[in-house]
């Protein structure tokens, strides 16, 4: 299924709060992204499902670069949208946000998000989640967005068609 967005809809470039900046994820973010992922391995397991193995300990820098390139291309083709979450001066990647095509009927999109372990421990996750939900509601033409693992349990998610 495709994302339910009009062809003439201008994809938001991101947004900023006093705690973080969100913008399109690019291959040039690989050094900071790789650091965020590899320092948060255990914390990030389950972001995409309770049995999902990403990120795996053997993830190489080159593999992360390929992933980021894939995400950048998907953004350009308007199929899915990956954003990086940076601190104010962009010296540290705090996490990522993904707006994916829906895999379940009755949804316009699926949204997944994560913050690195240190940002989670500093209490950023609920602030980030609230800001993302408000941004999607106000800036995106999506009516029924799924937040698997957040608003709906993985068990419930797997029972949906």
VENVENMO-V561305 format. One record per helix or strand of 3 or more residues. SS is the DSSP state (alpha for helix, beta for strand). FROM is the first residue (numbers start at 1). TO is the last residue. If there is no record, write none. Layout:
SS:FROM:TO + SS:FROM:TO
This chain:
beta:14:16 + beta:21:24 + alpha:27:38 + alpha:41:44 + alpha:61:76 + beta:81:86 + beta:93:100 + beta:109:115 + alpha:117:121 + alpha:124:139 + alpha:154:159
